[in-house]
Amino acid sequence: MPANRARTQGTIDVLVALAGAGGGAMSGVVMSASDYATLSLAGGALALFLVPVLFWARRDQRTTARTAA
């Protein structure tokens, strides 16, 4: 893993930067079509949607680790 660490970190940095740019662009589109209330409701709904997805991904990761051991 140490041999791939720099490459992995660089890839994650690029993905985080692209996600930030995409979020900024999409918030601009939402703001031009509506208002802050809509933007905040959409952001809240997205955050609430991601919580179960994160729990599901973590559960799968633990299940995979148990079967590998």
C-alpha positions in Angstrom: 0.0 0.0 0.0 2.8 2.6 0.7 3.8 2.3 -3.0 0.3 3.4 -4.1 -0.2 6.0 -1.4 0.8 9.1 -3.4 -1.3 8.0 -6.4 -4.3 7.2 -4.3 -4.0 10.6 -2.4 -3.8 12.4 -5.7 -6.8 10.7 -7.1 -8.9 11.4 -4.1 -7.7 15.1 -4.1 -8.9 15.4 -7.7 -12.2 13.8 -7.0 -12.8 16.1 -4.0 -12.0 19.1 -6.1 -14.3 18.0 -8.9 -17.1 17.3 -6.4 -16.7 20.8 -4.9 -16.7 22.4 -8.4 -19.7 20.4 -9.4 -21.6 21.3 -6.2 -20.8 25.0 -6.7 -22.0 24.9 -10.3 -25.2 23.0 -9.4 -25.9 25.4 -6.5 -25.6 28.2 -9.0 -28.1 26.6 -11.3 -30.6 26.0 -8.5 -30.2 29.6 -7.3 -30.8 31.0 -10.7 -34.0 29.0 -11.0 -35.3 29.4 -7.5 -34.2 30.6 -4.0 -32.1 29.7 -0.9 -35.0 27.8 0.6 -35.0 25.3 -2.3 -31.2 25.1 -2.3 -31.2 24.3 1.5 -34.0 21.7 1.2 -32.3 20.0 -1.7 -29.0 19.9 0.3 -30.8 18.6 3.3 -32.5 15.9 1.3 -29.2 14.8 -0.3 -27.5 14.7 3.1 -30.4 12.5 4.5 -30.1 10.2 1.5 -26.4 9.8 2.0 -26.6 8.7 5.7 -28.1 5.3 5.0 -25.8 4.8 2.0 -22.8 5.3 4.3 -24.1 2.8 6.8 -24.8 0.3 4.1 -21.3 0.7 2.6 -19.7 0.4 6.1 -21.7 -2.8 6.8 -20.6 -4.3 3.5 -17.0 -3.4 4.3 -17.2 -5.2 7.7 -18.9 -8.2 6.1 -16.1 -8.5 3.5 -13.5 -8.2 6.2 -15.0 -11.0 8.2 -15.3 -13.4 5.3 -11.7 -12.7 4.3 -10.4 -13.5 7.8 
